[in-house]
Amino acid sequence: MEKQKIRLTQEKETLLVPLFSKAFESQRMHPIIVDPKAVEILQAIEYDFAALQIPKQTLITLAMRAKKLDDCVRDYLGRTKNPLVLHLGCGLDSRVLRVGARKGEWYDLDYPDVIALRKKFYQETNHYHMIWSSVTDHAWLKQVKENNPACIIAEGLLMYLHENEVRQLFVDLQACLPSSEIAFDAYSRLTARSANKHPSIKKTGAHIHWGIDNAKQIANWGNGIHLLEEWYFTDSEDIPMLAYWDRVLFRMMGMFQVAKKAHRILRFQL
C-alpha cells in the first residue's frame, strides 16, 4: 500500500508530534501508554520525523498527557449513562479507541484538511462523528446533538489560541453545553513565551500564544466556571518506571513551583 504523504503546515503539522510520541512509547518495554492505532498510522504515512527533533523529555511528557486525559474521559464515561464527548483539535489521535467508548455520542473536531487525512484511518459510525472546522468558528457547535453535559478534551490545542479566543470558547461551550467538564493542558506565561523556540514548533512554523499562571483566574470568565483539578506532570504515577536520569529530572522539577506549573493539565466545570 502506498504511504500517505503529509502536507500540513503550522499548528496542523504539530499533530505529528503527539502521534510519534504515542507510537514510540507503545513500543517501549514499560510503556506509559499503549496505542496500536498510532503505530499503525505512523507506519502508513510518509514524513521525516527526524526533522522535528523531538526531545526525549517531550516524548515522555506527551505520553503522560495523553494518559491523564484518557483517565479524565474514562472517569466521565464510567459515571454517565448517556455520555457526550467532544475532542477538540483531535489530529490523528485514537482516544475514542483507547478509552473503549461504546455508548453515547463522540465528536472529533479539527481543521478540514486534518479531518480529510483522519478519514483515511478512521470510520464514522452512528455514535462516532468527525467535524471539520476551526475550533474558533463556533458554528460547529450546531452539529453537536443535544445530550447530557459533555466531557470536553482539548489536548495540545489552547496554547495556539489567543486568550480572548480561549475565553470566548469557554463562554460559548458553557452556553451550549452547561454543566460540562473541560480538561486541557496549559502552559505558564513564561513557558508560552519560550515554547516557540522548541525545535518541533520552529520546524512547523506554528506559534504559541496563550499561557496562564493562576488557573483560578479562568473562573472569572463566567458564572459557574470553577476549577476541579490542577494536575502536574511531576505527580505522574509513571515516574518510578522511567530511566534514572529522567526520574531525577522530574524530582527536581517537583521541587520548584515555577517548574511544576510550566506545563500542567487543568480540569474545569463549565
WOGIBEL-V714700 format. One record per residue. PSI is psi as a letter, one per 30 degrees, with the letter a starting at -180 (none if undefined). OMEGA is omega in whole degrees, 0 to 359 (NA if undefined). NEAR is the number of other ideal C-beta (glycine too) atoms within 10 Angstrom. Layout:
psi->PSI omega->OMEGA near->NEAR
psi->PSI omega->OMEGA near->NEAR
This chain:
psi->k omega->179 near->5
psi->k omega->182 near->6
psi->k omega->178 near->10
psi->k omega->177 near->14
psi->k omega->182 near->9
psi->k omega->178 near->16
psi->i omega->178 near->10
psi->l omega->181 near->17
psi->l omega->174 near->10
psi->b omega->187 near->12
psi->f omega->178 near->21
psi->e omega->181 near->20
psi->f omega->181 near->20
psi->f omega->178 near->24
psi->f omega->181 near->25
psi->f omega->181 near->23
psi->e omega->177 near->23
psi->e omega->176 near->23
psi->e omega->179 near->24
psi->e omega->180 near->21
psi->e omega->183 near->24
psi->e omega->177 near->30
psi->e omega->179 near->19
psi->e omega->182 near->21
psi->e omega->182 near->24
psi->f omega->185 near->18
psi->g omega->176 near->12
psi->l omega->182 near->13
psi->e omega->179 near->5
psi->i omega->187 near->8
psi->k omega->173 near->16
psi->e omega->180 near->24
psi->k omega->178 near->20
psi->k omega->186 near->15
psi->i omega->181 near->28
psi->e omega->181 near->13
psi->e omega->178 near->20
psi->e omega->178 near->26
psi->e omega->180 near->17
psi->e omega->182 near->12
psi->e omega->181 near->24
psi->e omega->180 near->20
psi->f omega->185 near->10
psi->f omega->181 near->13
psi->l omega->179 near->17
psi->j omega->182 near->9
psi->k omega->179 near->18
psi->i omega->182 near->8
psi->f omega->179 near->17
psi->f omega->181 near->7
psi->f omega->179 near->11
psi->f omega->178 near->21
psi->h omega->184 near->12
psi->j omega->179 near->21
psi->l omega->179 near->12
psi->e omega->180 near->12
psi->e omega->178 near->13
psi->e omega->178 near->19
psi->e omega->180 near->19
psi->e omega->183 near->23
psi->e omega->181 near->18
psi->e omega->175 near->24
psi->e omega->177 near->24
psi->e omega->180 near->26
psi->e omega->181 near->25
psi->e omega->181 near->25
psi->e omega->180 near->20
psi->e omega->180 near->23
psi->e omega->172 near->26
psi->e omega->180 near->18
psi->e omega->177 near->14
psi->e omega->181 near->22
psi->e omega->180 near->24
psi->e omega->178 near->15
psi->e omega->179 near->15
psi->e omega->181 near->23
psi->e omega->182 near->18
psi->f omega->182 near->9
psi->g omega->182 near->8
psi->k omega->184 near->17
psi->e omega->183 near->7
psi->i omega->192 near->9
psi->l omega->173 near->22
psi->k omega->181 near->21
psi->k omega->174 near->23
psi->k omega->177 near->24
psi->j omega->184 near->24
psi->k omega->183 near->22
psi->h omega->189 near->25
psi->f omega->183 near->26
psi->b omega->177 near->24
psi->g omega->185 near->23
psi->k omega->184 near->28
psi->h omega->183 near->21
psi->e omega->181 near->20
psi->e omega->177 near->21
psi->e omega->184 near->14
psi->e omega->183 near->21
psi->f omega->177 near->20
psi->h omega->181 near->10
psi->j omega->184 near->18
psi->g omega->180 near->11
psi->l omega->179 near->12
psi->b omega->182 near->19
psi->k omega->179 near->20
psi->k omega->179 near->24
psi->k omega->172 near->22
psi->k omega->184 near->27
psi->k omega->173 near->24
psi->l omega->180 near->26
psi->l omega->181 near->18
psi->e omega->182 near->11
psi->f omega->175 near->13
psi->e omega->179 near->22
psi->e omega->177 near->18
psi->e omega->176 near->12
psi->e omega->181 near->22
psi->e omega->183 near->19
psi->f omega->174 near->12
psi->f omega->184 near->11
psi->f omega->182 near->14
psi->k omega->179 near->19
psi->k omega->176 near->7
psi->l omega->177 near->10
psi->a omega->178 near->9
psi->f omega->183 near->6
psi->f omega->182 near->13
psi->k omega->187 near->17
psi->k omega->175 near->15
psi->k omega->180 near->19
psi->k omega->177 near->19
psi->j omega->181 near->17
psi->l omega->166 near->17
psi->k omega->181 near->15
psi->f omega->182 near->21
psi->f omega->174 near->13
psi->j omega->193 near->8
psi->g omega->174 near->16
psi->f omega->180 near->8
psi->f omega->180 near->17
psi->f omega->179 near->18
psi->f omega->180 near->7
psi->f omega->181 near->12
psi->k omega->180 near->18
psi->k omega->176 near->9
psi->k omega->185 near->8
psi->a omega->174 near->14
psi->l omega->172 near->16
psi->k omega->189 near->16
psi->l omega->165 near->25
psi->j omega->185 near->26
psi->k omega->181 near->26
psi->k omega->176 near->26
psi->j omega->185 near->25
psi->j omega->179 near->24
psi->h omega->187 near->20
psi->e omega->193 near->23
psi->f omega->179 near->25
psi->f omega->178 near->23
psi->f omega->179 near->20
psi->l omega->172 near->21
psi->l omega->185 near->11
psi->e omega->180 near->14
psi->e omega->178 near->9
psi->e omega->177 near->16
psi->e omega->181 near->24
psi->e omega->180 near->16
psi->e omega->177 near->15
psi->e omega->179 near->22
psi->e omega->182 near->19
psi->e omega->182 near->15
psi->e omega->176 near->13
psi->e omega->179 near->24
psi->e omega->180 near->20
psi->e omega->183 near->12
psi->e omega->185 near->15
psi->i omega->184 near->22
psi->k omega->180 near->12
psi->g omega->176 near->11
psi->l omega->173 near->19
psi->k omega->176 near->20
psi->k omega->177 near->26
psi->k omega->185 near->23
psi->l omega->174 near->22
psi->k omega->184 near->24
psi->k omega->175 near->23
psi->l omega->166 near->22
psi->l omega->180 near->22
psi->e omega->179 near->13
psi->e omega->179 near->13
psi->e omega->179 near->20
psi->e omega->179 near->20
psi->e omega->184 near->13
psi->f omega->186 near->14
psi->f omega->181 near->19
psi->f omega->176 near->12
psi->f omega->179 near->9
psi->k omega->185 near->20
psi->e omega->181 near->13
psi->e omega->179 near->20
psi->e omega->180 near->20
psi->e omega->182 near->13
psi->e omega->184 near->17
psi->f omega->183 near->21
psi->g omega->177 near->11
psi->l omega->181 near->20
psi->k omega->177 near->13
psi->k omega->181 near->20
psi->e omega->194 near->16
psi->k omega->171 near->18
psi->l omega->181 near->21
psi->k omega->181 near->19
psi->e omega->181 near->14
psi->j omega->184 near->11
psi->f omega->182 near->17
psi->f omega->178 near->11
psi->f omega->180 near->10
psi->f omega->179 near->19
psi->f omega->180 near->15
psi->f omega->182 near->9
psi->f omega->180 near->17
psi->l omega->177 near->14
psi->k omega->178 near->8
psi->f omega->177 near->10
psi->k omega->178 near->17
psi->l omega->184 near->11
psi->k omega->177 near->15
psi->e omega->185 near->12
psi->k omega->171 near->14
psi->j omega->188 near->16
psi->k omega->181 near->19
psi->k omega->178 near->17
psi->f omega->178 near->23
psi->f omega->178 near->18
psi->g omega->185 near->15
psi->k omega->178 near->20
psi->f omega->182 near->10
psi->f omega->182 near->18
psi->e omega->180 near->18
psi->f omega->181 near->8
psi->f omega->182 near->14
psi->l omega->175 near->17
psi->l omega->188 near->10
psi->e omega->185 near->7
psi->f omega->174 near->8
psi->e omega->177 near->14
psi->e omega->179 near->13
psi->e omega->181 near->11
psi->e omega->180 near->18
psi->e omega->177 near->23
psi->e omega->179 near->11
psi->e omega->178 near->11
psi->e omega->182 near->17
psi->f omega->181 near->15
psi->f omega->185 near->9
psi->k omega->183 near->11
psi->e omega->181 near->10
psi->e omega->178 near->11
psi->e omega->179 near->18
psi->e omega->185 near->18
psi->f omega->181 near->21
psi->e omega->180 near->20
psi->j omega->180 near->21
psi->l omega->181 near->21
psi->k omega->181 near->21
psi->k omega->177 near->20
psi->k omega->183 near->21
psi->k omega->167 near->23
psi->k omega->180 near->16
psi->none omega->NA near->22
